[in-house]
Structures are given as C-alpha cells and as structure tokens.
Amino acid sequence: MSLKQYLKRGCRFILNGVPVKNITANIMYLQPNGRLSGKKIIITGGGKGLGAAMAEKFVAEGASVLISGRNEKTLKETAERIGCKYFTLDVQDTSVLNKFISEADSILEGADCLVNNAGISLHEPTFFDVTPETFDAQIATNLRGGFFLTQSFTRLLLKEKRKGNVLFVSSETGETVDIRPYGFTKAAVNSMVQGLACLFVKDGIRVNAIAPGITASDMTGFKANGNLFLAGNATERIYLPEEVAETACFLLSDASGCVSGQVIVCNNGKTINPRWK
Ligand SMILES: NC(=O)c1ccc[n+]([C@@H]2O[C@H](COP(=O)([O-])OP(=O)(O)OC[C@H]3O[C@@H](n4cnc5c(N)ncnc54)[C@H](OP(=O)(O)O)[C@@H]3O)[C@@H](O)[C@H]2O)c1
C-alpha cells in the first residue's frame, strides 16, 4: 500500500518513515449473567496482565477465584480491587506445588478449575542470544510449572471424584515454528493440552488452551489505553486482555461442555497459512 493510500485511510502520523494509524478498539464484552456461578478457580500469575483480566471477569460471572504469583503486593492490590483471594507461588519451585494446590483448595473450599497462566518471555533477540539460563527459566515457568501443577490438581480431582476444568494460556507462537524457548514452551503446552484432554475425558475433566496474539500487558510492553496500532497483528490492532478473558470465560463455563483438547487462538487467523499468502 502506498503512503498516499495510507493517508487516505486515516494515518495520523509517521514514525521512522512508517505511516502509523491511530487505532482504538470497540470490543464486545458480554454482560455478566452468572455463567461461572459456583465455580472455584485457581489462576497462576493473576496479579496483573491477562491473569488479572481473567480473574476480574470470572469474579463478575459469579466464580470464587484465587490468584497467585510471586509479587505479594501486586496480588494483594488486585485481589482487593476485584474481590478474590490470593496466595503467593513461584511456579518454578516444583517442591511447593502440591502444598499450594492443597492450600488453594482449602481456601476455595473445593477448587474445580485451574488456569495455568503464569508465564515469561525473555525476548532473546536472536537464536545466538539464548543461554542455558534463559532457556531453563522459560521452560521452568511456562511448561514445567504448569505440567506439575496440573498433575497435582488432577490427582486431587480424581481422589475426590470431582469433575474439573484446566485451562492453559498458550500463545500464537505455539502455532508456528520458533528458534527461541518461549515458542517451544507454548508448542509443548499445546501438545500437553491435547494429551491430557484425551487422558481425562472419562473423568469429566476438560483441558483446553487459549493462545493469544500480541496483547497489551507488561510482557509485550503495549499499553491498553493508547494507540492500539500494530501492523504485525492481522487486524492491525493490539489485542486487549479483556478479549482474552472473554474467551477464557467461555472455556471455563459449562456452555463449552463439549469442548476439550482445543487450543483457541485469539489472533484473527494470523498464524493460519493459506495457500495464497
Ligand atoms: N501479552 C501477550 O501478548 C501474550 C500473548 C500470548 C500469550 N501470553 C501468555 O499470557 C500469560 C500471561 O502473560 P501477560 O501477557 O499477562 O504477562 P505479564 O503481565 O508479564 O504477567 C505475567 C504473569 O505471570 C506471573 N509469573 C511470572 N513468572 C512466575 C512464576 N515463576 N511463578 C508464578 N507466577 C509467575 C506474573 O506474576 P509475578 O511477577 O507476581 O510472579 C504475572 O502475573 C503468559 O503465559 C504469556 O505467555 C501473552
């Protein structure tokens, strides 16, 4: 597209020679109607970002929610703001995961949903910038933590003969190839989701994932309250955490009772590779 065409379509200013449009979002957010009423939901990494947006949505839909993460101050502030419980947890520390599930279960008086949202992206600029330390940290947070937390949680559900729901927060990067550990962790999460869904179908435990595109959060550095233009996203707009939360809400609700083993990619088809691309 020529610069002239861009200008005609509402370009406001030019950054480093690249036309930048001023884009705002007009998203549809379903009005709360108690669709998660009675659900008891544990969310890892719920103090900020996508986790906090999900927690807020789930509480608004009638769920009892417990958020967790390493930063107690952030957790406390978010929990007070939205009206949920909190408990500190570092998902890299596998020695505390069983105890955490047991504590969270007792605080919620019987948890039935787990959202594995805690994640880091260390944004190594190239393949050659990946070190054993950055590799291990991303594996330990994004993959190993969620794996063993889910193992502990499903063991509890099976013991108590409870039905349940596990939701992983994957990423659009898991849908493509990558040269960095972040993408490997999300591709592995997608595999795990499908495997666990098959494993637990007879026990009434559903396992799904949402795979967001580039969304406003500290991880990406994009703000939700500014110009949302991003040429790299399919709609040329940065996604908002509330959009991801809406999809997550559906997957945790009984309205999606026939859905398991699915990775719902929230990026308007950006990672689909059609023949004509
Ligand atoms: N934003 C995007 O564009 C995007 C796209 C695709 C997927 N995702 C995924 O969405 C999830 C949330 O990311 P975000 O964008 O909301 O980023 P964020 O704002 O940086 O939030 C990350 C969350 O993870 C928690 N966390 C990180 N390391 C942890 C650890 N070792 N133990 C426990 N909690 C930990 C953080 O809490 P503490 O710092 O308090 O521990 C924080 O609550 C991640 O899994 C990410 O991969 C994000």
The ligand as an SDF file (V2000), in Angstrom:
LIG
                    3D

 48 52  0  0  0  0  0  0  0  0999 V2000
    0.5880  -10.4850   26.2880 N   0  0  0  0  0  0  0  0  0  0  0  0
    0.6690  -11.2260   25.1950 C   0  0  0  0  0  0  0  0  0  0  0  0
    0.7770  -10.7080   24.0620 O   0  0  0  0  0  0  0  0  0  0  0  0
    0.6110  -12.7250   25.2910 C   0  0  0  0  0  0  0  0  0  0  0  0
    0.4590  -13.4300   24.0950 C   0  0  0  0  0  0  0  0  0  0  0  0
    0.4020  -14.8110   24.1380 C   0  0  0  0  0  0  0  0  0  0  0  0
    0.4770  -15.4590   25.3460 C   0  0  0  0  0  0  0  0  0  0  0  0
    0.6360  -14.7510   26.5030 N   0  0  0  0  0  0  0  0  0  0  0  0
    0.7150  -15.5160   27.7540 C   0  0  0  0  0  0  0  0  0  0  0  0
   -0.1750  -14.9670   28.6990 O   0  0  0  0  0  0  0  0  0  0  0  0
    0.2990  -15.2730   30.0080 C   0  0  0  0  0  0  0  0  0  0  0  0
    0.2480  -14.0060   30.8440 C   0  0  0  0  0  0  0  0  0  0  0  0
    1.1500  -13.0720   30.2990 O   0  0  0  0  0  0  0  0  0  0  0  0
    0.8920  -11.4820   30.3400 P   0  0  0  0  0  0  0  0  0  0  0  0
    0.9510  -11.0010   28.9610 O   0  0  0  0  0  0  0  0  0  0  0  0
   -0.2700  -11.1870   31.1850 O   0  0  0  0  0  0  0  0  0  0  0  0
    2.2440  -11.0180   31.0220 O   0  0  0  0  0  0  0  0  0  0  0  0
    2.5360  -10.2540   32.3880 P   0  0  0  0  0  0  0  0  0  0  0  0
    1.6780   -9.0690   32.5270 O   0  0  0  0  0  0  0  0  0  0  0  0
    4.0190  -10.1170   32.4290 O   0  0  0  0  0  0  0  0  0  0  0  0
    2.0690  -11.2880   33.5110 O   0  0  0  0  0  0  0  0  0  0  0  0
    2.7750  -12.4690   33.7500 C   0  0  0  0  0  0  0  0  0  0  0  0
    2.1940  -13.0980   34.9980 C   0  0  0  0  0  0  0  0  0  0  0  0
    2.8970  -14.3250   35.2540 O   0  0  0  0  0  0  0  0  0  0  0  0
    3.3240  -14.3240   36.6080 C   0  0  0  0  0  0  0  0  0  0  0  0
    4.5670  -15.0800   36.7420 N   0  0  0  0  0  0  0  0  0  0  0  0
    5.7050  -14.9560   36.0230 C   0  0  0  0  0  0  0  0  0  0  0  0
    6.6330  -15.8170   36.4880 N   0  0  0  0  0  0  0  0  0  0  0  0
    6.0420  -16.5010   37.5080 C   0  0  0  0  0  0  0  0  0  0  0  0
    6.4820  -17.5210   38.3840 C   0  0  0  0  0  0  0  0  0  0  0  0
    7.7330  -18.0320   38.3300 N   0  0  0  0  0  0  0  0  0  0  0  0
    5.6200  -18.0010   39.3190 N   0  0  0  0  0  0  0  0  0  0  0  0
    4.3580  -17.5090   39.3940 C   0  0  0  0  0  0  0  0  0  0  0  0
    3.8820  -16.5340   38.5990 N   0  0  0  0  0  0  0  0  0  0  0  0
    4.7240  -16.0370   37.6670 C   0  0  0  0  0  0  0  0  0  0  0  0
    3.4970  -12.8520   36.9760 C   0  0  0  0  0  0  0  0  0  0  0  0
    3.3310  -12.6560   38.3700 O   0  0  0  0  0  0  0  0  0  0  0  0
    4.5630  -12.3550   39.3540 P   0  0  0  0  0  0  0  0  0  0  0  0
    5.5040  -11.4570   38.6360 O   0  0  0  0  0  0  0  0  0  0  0  0
    3.9080  -11.7590   40.5640 O   0  0  0  0  0  0  0  0  0  0  0  0
    5.1530  -13.6840   39.6700 O   0  0  0  0  0  0  0  0  0  0  0  0
    2.3460  -12.2140   36.1990 C   0  0  0  0  0  0  0  0  0  0  0  0
    1.1640  -12.2450   36.9680 O   0  0  0  0  0  0  0  0  0  0  0  0
    1.6850  -15.8720   29.8310 C   0  0  0  0  0  0  0  0  0  0  0  0
    1.6290  -17.2710   29.9120 O   0  0  0  0  0  0  0  0  0  0  0  0
    2.0580  -15.4650   28.4250 C   0  0  0  0  0  0  0  0  0  0  0  0
    2.9850  -16.3470   27.8340 O   0  0  0  0  0  0  0  0  0  0  0  0
    0.7000  -13.4020   26.4950 C   0  0  0  0  0  0  0  0  0  0  0  0
  1  2  1  0
  2  3  2  0
  2  4  1  0
  4  5  1  0
  4 48  2  0
  5  6  2  0
  6  7  1  0
  7  8  2  0
  8  9  1  0
  8 48  1  0
  9 10  1  0
  9 46  1  0
 10 11  1  0
 11 12  1  0
 11 44  1  0
 12 13  1  0
 13 14  1  0
 14 15  2  0
 14 16  1  0
 14 17  1  0
 17 18  1  0
 18 19  2  0
 18 20  1  0
 18 21  1  0
 21 22  1  0
 22 23  1  0
 23 24  1  0
 23 42  1  0
 24 25  1  0
 25 26  1  0
 25 36  1  0
 26 27  1  0
 26 35  1  0
 27 28  2  0
 28 29  1  0
 29 30  1  0
 29 35  2  0
 30 31  1  0
 30 32  2  0
 32 33  1  0
 33 34  2  0
 34 35  1  0
 36 37  1  0
 36 42  1  0
 37 38  1  0
 38 39  2  0
 38 40  1  0
 38 41  1  0
 42 43  1  0
 44 45  1  0
 44 46  1  0
 46 47  1  0
M  CHG  2   8   1  16  -1
M  END
$$$$
